[in-house]
Structure formats: structure tokens, C-alpha cells
Amino acid sequence: MTWINLHRHSMFSSWDGFGDCEQSAEYAAKINQDALGITDHGTVAGLINHYNECNKAGIKPILGVEGYFQPQFDKDAEKYHIVAIAKNNTGYSNLMKIQTEATRETYYRNPVFTFNQLRKYNEGLIITSACMQGYISRLINDEVPENNIIEEINKFKEIFGDDYYLEVMPVNLPEQRKANKKIIELSRKTKTKIIVTNDSHYTEKDAFGTYQVMFEMKDKEVLEVYEDRFMPTEKELKEFWYDMHPNINIDPMIKMTEEIANKCDVNLDFDNMMPKQKWDKPAKEKLEELAINTLKDKNKYSKEYKEQLEFELEVIYSQGFEDYFLLCYDIVKYAKDNGIRYGFGRGSVGGSLLAYSLGLTDVDPIIFGTDFERFMRKEKKKMPDIDMDFDAHRREELIDYLLKKYEGKSAQISTFGYYKEKNLMNDLAKILEIPENIRDEIKTELVVIINGGPRPKLERLFKNNKLAKYDKEYNYLEHFQRLYNQTRFIGKHPAGIAITPDDITNYVALQKYRGNMQTAYDLDALGDLGILKMDVLGLFTLSIINDIENETGAEWKEEYLEDENVYKLLSSGDTIGIFQFEKPGAIDVLQRVQPKNIQEVIACNALNRPAPKNLGILDEYIRAKNGEIDNSDKPFYSFAKDSYGAIIFQEQVMRICRDIGELNWDETDTVMKSLGEAEEIKPKFVDGASRHGLSRAEAGEMFDQMTAYLFNKGHGAAYSLTSFYMAWLKYYYPTEFYYAVLKNENADYKIAKYLASATQNDILILLAHVNGEADFSLQEIDGEKAIQTGLIAIKGIGAKTAKAIEANRPYKSKEEVIEKNEKRIVNSRVIEKLDEAGAMLFDNQTYWRRVIKYNSYLNNSDTEIH
């Protein structure tokens, strides 16, 4: 007989439980428990983490929730606790459904279960009466007549039969003792089985001090009784029980926990999770038709393209991902059909010819030399990520399109905020009274040691002399180590949407965030379930491009890549406002490399990173490009030909690892991730490379370089196309370029930089004026275009005020500005700001003298342009 801890809270019981699922599962296995439950307060957010970690630890995961209950929903009435546990996959789905319905329909501060909902979703669920705040325990302590309590117990039994259990706990409080004794008596009278639980809120006994600190961080006080709310062994549980009830045998109640564990068998390995759409022909045929027609339209359906497309389709079909590509195609098509600017691509999808032919990227892998196997391959049984960038101003339209098209099958995705080095030390320092200067020293050390990674071992922290020294005085390290990566808050993923093949609540519960429903699971948990996650990303660069195209009628063409004028502009460093290339480091790389073709622009994008600069790869690339060194005799040169033999892309590393280092795909992936264990692979790589013409020293040096951060060429190519097109637009439409850049910028210091750069490029900047627009706009002066500064750019004039002034145009005088606008919006301070900016100059000559002076000032200002 083994006691199973069925009633347990994790860090997802916000500010009430702590400890991650990995710690808890490992500890349960360590104390020889065969299974472990999770029952967080009012949420199922931790279920997938718990499921995965229990399986890793070799114990059975029991999936549940400690929900809130009322016989009938009444937001003004008292709420009680109730525990619901999934017996099987049907029970799991019903747990998701009842949690969602309680959130959607019977919610007041928390989702509330009712008898009607329990009847509706009873199949596959086990219900227990929960803790001292449970319905039955509260009825007992509220001195409700026994017959009434029995009646309520029988209501549960009518719904759940032998899957309803009463629950007792060895919590040393008078109310709990009273409830325990009466529950045992009622169990005999109603023939209802009893389980014993411990209502665990943290993992190990010695973590109680940290549990108290966590409560203090939330300005709460934890009861001393919680000192026993850890995860006890069966021996410890019995000791607690017999201290309270020396004459009541606990063994039958322990046996019932084992019975529940044996009843539970949930398998979350779902099949066929890909949502499908209706097309005029089967998905595979449709995919091929779209791809082939596009390549033919582009006059690119040669033997080389045909063979590559067939290869990719074979891999995609072997994984069953044809519907995924069609879904992505549908989103992009909707955007283009509705005038929503789509990007050139993002991420490793730049290695896919199929993606190129579907319009998911403008990167032609045959031309750019990107690699499909960086994106996906047969050996990697994982959904490829096709991230998509859209005009930031209209991204919400696409999210709405998806949510409506897949109504009932989709939802936006939750995120969780976690304690990391800085925010955790800030909160700990307040409770432990650590002075600010010492706190900041500690934070600096912690960031260096952890760098946002997983929870460090305590011994590792104590090895740092400074951290150890301050711990002697403030006793903070143990609390830090235990609370690191603890959940702090829930949020909404800005771009993520989950889509399922049928009712989404078959797989995941929906929870409320700021009035809207979203998944209870985050991206990682959804991915573990195999649920499709779409990233609909907003990029303001595309908003800029869209505005320029609307003003000029320009549109992207591949032939622009041959334009020498654009490469001259990039090489000059006049790249203010150009995506990826306006910071000093990027400008320096461009000026040193002097790119003459798109491959060299992609290289500049990749080389403007700390690793290639610090490792000397930038210098090597420039020397090789200039013919100062020759790498053409190196055995790896064919893989790095586009970068003159300098290894700067992940795709190059993949090929070198496989063909030169003779590594398998798993070993290659480890090198690509630059993980610590990559060092174990180094000897094998050196052996392989030495058989291909490299000395062991050269091979070792190459391996060390490759395990540093290198760039994804597919991603670099897509983003370099964006940069190149912006440079093309800047060269041929400079006024419209600066107008769009200014219109889409909010930061004052950047607006000042762009204004100064514009005047240096001979663009006329007109002063903001009350008869002008709230935003930046274009004006025509003597047949030439000029940029009218928007009222919103005047310091002290907010968007609401600027729009109000614009709405009441035209004005003939300052007095009219005052008369036509409400005083609460256009007050004396606003009038003063408008005056200072010259926005109320109604005399034409005075206005133009001010404009000339202003442009002269901008052209000669000391604004930091670079």
C-alpha cells in the first residue's frame, strides 16, 4: 500500500503555492511515491508541465484542479472548494470544458463550478470534497443539520457514484479536527469512501521559510499551520495524523488514494491535431498546384526547381504538414487580398522553396543558397515554425480573421511572467532589508552567473565569493534559489493563436485575462500537446514600407537586387531609418564590408553580432572578400562559398558538421544549439574533420568557433531583403521615405534624429501648424514634396489634443484656435506650446522665415544621427 499525494499546489496557484513541476516530480520519486497529483487553485495552467515531468521521473501524473463551488451560482454568496481529477482522456476533456464554462458563464473573481455543470461534465471525472474550505467541511463547521449534509453528499454521489470521495487532512486546527471526525462518521452513514490528503503547498519541509517570504513579498501573512503543508512521506503523513487522531486508523484512507491513482490513466499523446480547411481538391493536390503555378508564373519551373520542390513535398507529406502550409498560405493571401502589408519572411522558413512558391517568404533558396534542412527534415518529427510579419497597424485584423474563421477551435495564447535575477532580488531586498547598493551588486553577479537560464543549484551560487559574503549577513541565497523561475503573473501573448481541429476545449481550458478568453496553457505546453500555434507578428518596418508604397505606387521586384545605386547607399553608411542597419555597429560593418550584392548584405546582417566580431570572423570575411586570404582550398569551402570561406551561418555549420565532421543529426543539433554538452561531441568532430583534410588543431579551432552564436541565413536573407528594399525606397523616394519613418515613430529622440538626417538629405521640413494634420504628412511646395511636421511632434501636445485641433480646422488666428476648441483640451499650456513651436504663425512670410531657420538648425544641429 502506498499513499499518493493527490491534493497539491504548484507555483501556478498564484502566490499560494510554489515550486515547479520538475522539482515536485523528482522529489515524489525520491520519496518512493508511485504517482503525484496537481490541484492548483482555480486553474489548470500547470497540468502539462506536471504531466511531462511526472513521466520523466517515472511516476504517474494525476491531473486535477481545486476549483470553486456553489450549488447554484450566486456572485454574492459564499464560494467553497472542490477537487476535480481526470480519470481518463474523456475526463481530461471534461475538466477542460467545465473549467472553461465556469470561467465564461459562472465567474466571479474565480471560475465557479455548480451542480448543473458537474452533471453536464461528470463523465471521466473524480470529485473529492477538498480541504477545510470545501463544501462539506464548511457545512460541518457551520453546524448545518446532519440530514442536510447527507443530502448534499448524496447529490454528489448521484452524479459521480463511486467516483465521489470525502477528504480528510492532518491539518492541526480545531476546525479541521472537527471536520475530520464528522466526515468519518458521515462516510459510514452514506457509504462514501474517504481519502487522506495533506494540501501540499510547497515541496520540501525546509522550504517553509521561503514560503513565508513569498507571502511577505505579496504583503500577506502565512499561518504557522502551513509549516506542515509540504510534500510529506507516508511516514510523516501518519505521524501528523496520529498526533491529531491517535485512535483513528489512517490505513483505509491511504488505500483509497491508491485506488484513485489506479483509476487514473490519462494519455495526452493526441493524433491529427492539424486543423483542416476545405479546398476545391485534396490538400496535397492543392499544395502542389499552388506551388507549381507560382513557379511557372515566375518563369522558374526548371529542372532544378522542380527537383527541389518534389524533395520538399516528400518531406512535408511524410510529416503530414500539408494542411499547415495551406493554412499559412490562407493567412498571407487574406492579408494581401485586403491590402495588409506582409513581410519578406522570417526565420528558417527562408530555406523552403515551397514557402517561397506559396508567398510565405520572398527568399528564393535556389538563388540565396539557404537550406531546407535548417527548416525541417524527415528525421526531426516536429512542427516547423512559420512566423509571419505583418504591418503592425493592421495585425489585429489578421488575428480577428483567424479567431472568426476558426471560431470555437481557436484562442489567443497565455504567457506567464516569471521571477528572474533582477525582479526577484528587487522584491527579496525589500523583505530582507538589503540596502540598494548591495542589492544592485548582487543582481549584477546573478545576471552573469545565470543569464536568464534555468534555476541554478545552490552550491553554484555559493561558489561566488561576493554572493556568499552577502548571504552571511542577509540570508537570501536559499530564498532566491527556490523562488527563481516562480510564476509572478499571467499575460497575453502579443502574437500567438492556438488552433485545433475541433472544439478547442477538448484539449485546453480557456481562462479570463482582462475580460477576454485565452488558453490556460502557454506556448510550450500547447506545443507539447501538439496544438498548432500561429505567430501573427507586427513589424512597424512594414508599416513604413506600406506608407511609402501608398504614396508612390512602388512595389517590390526581385530585379531591384541588381541596382548598384542601392549598394552604394548601403556602403556609404547613410542608413538612418533602414531596418537592421541604422545603429553605429551596423553602419561600421557596412562601411567596412562595402557590399556589392545581396549575399554581402546578408553577410553584413549576420556579422553585426557580438560573436563574429569578437571571434575575428568579421575581419576574416573582409580579408577573404578583398582577396587577402584564400579559403578556396579548404575542404569546407563549397559550403561557405557565398561568404568567401568564412563560417558565419548556421546552415554552413550544419553541412560542415554532417559532411566534414561526420556527425549525426542529433549531434549536429547539439552543436547548433551551442549547449554545454557540445564539448563532448568535439573529439568525434575533430576525428571526422581530420579525415577530410583539416589538421586536428584546425578542426578543434573550427569547432570552438561553430559552438559560438552564428546566424540563421534563411532569417538573415529575409530580413536583408527588407533592409535592401527600404534602402531602395530611400534612394528613389527620399521624401516619402522620411515621411513614413517619422509618421511611424513615437520616441522624441528618434524623431529628432530622423528630422536632422532628412534635412541633411535635402528634404524640406515644414513646421507643425494648427492648419496642418495631427500626424506627419506630405505637402507639395512649388512642385516639390515636403514633410509637414505633425502637431503630435510638439512636446506637450498629446495625440488626443492634436486630433482635436485637427478636427476643428481651418483657423485664421490664434483667437480662433482658442474659440473653436474646448478649454479642458486646448488649455493655456497647450496654447503656449503651440506658440513656441510656431504652430500659430498665420503670416506667410513670418512662417517661411521660421521654416528656413528651422531647417538650417536641423541641418547643423548636434543631434546624434548615428
PyMOL commands that set and color helices and strands:
alter all, ss='L'
color gray80, all
select helices_A, chain A and resi 21-30+47-57+89-104+115-120+135-141+146-163+174-190+205-217+224-228+234-244+251-263+283-297+303-319+322-337+347-351+353-357+365-368+372-375+392-405+421-432+436-450+458-462+465-474+477-483+504-506+523-529+540-552+558-562+564-572+584-593+598-607+610-614+617-625+637-639+641-643+650-660+665-673+676-690+696-706+713-732+734-743+748-760+791-793+799-807+814-820+828-836+844-860
alter helices_A, ss='H'
color red, helices_A
select strands_A, chain A and resi 35-41+60-69+80-86+112-113+125-128+164-168+194-196+388-391+410-418+487-499+510-513+516-519+532-539+765-766+777-781+784-788
alter strands_A, ss='S'
color yellow, strands_A
deselect
rebuild
show_as cartoon
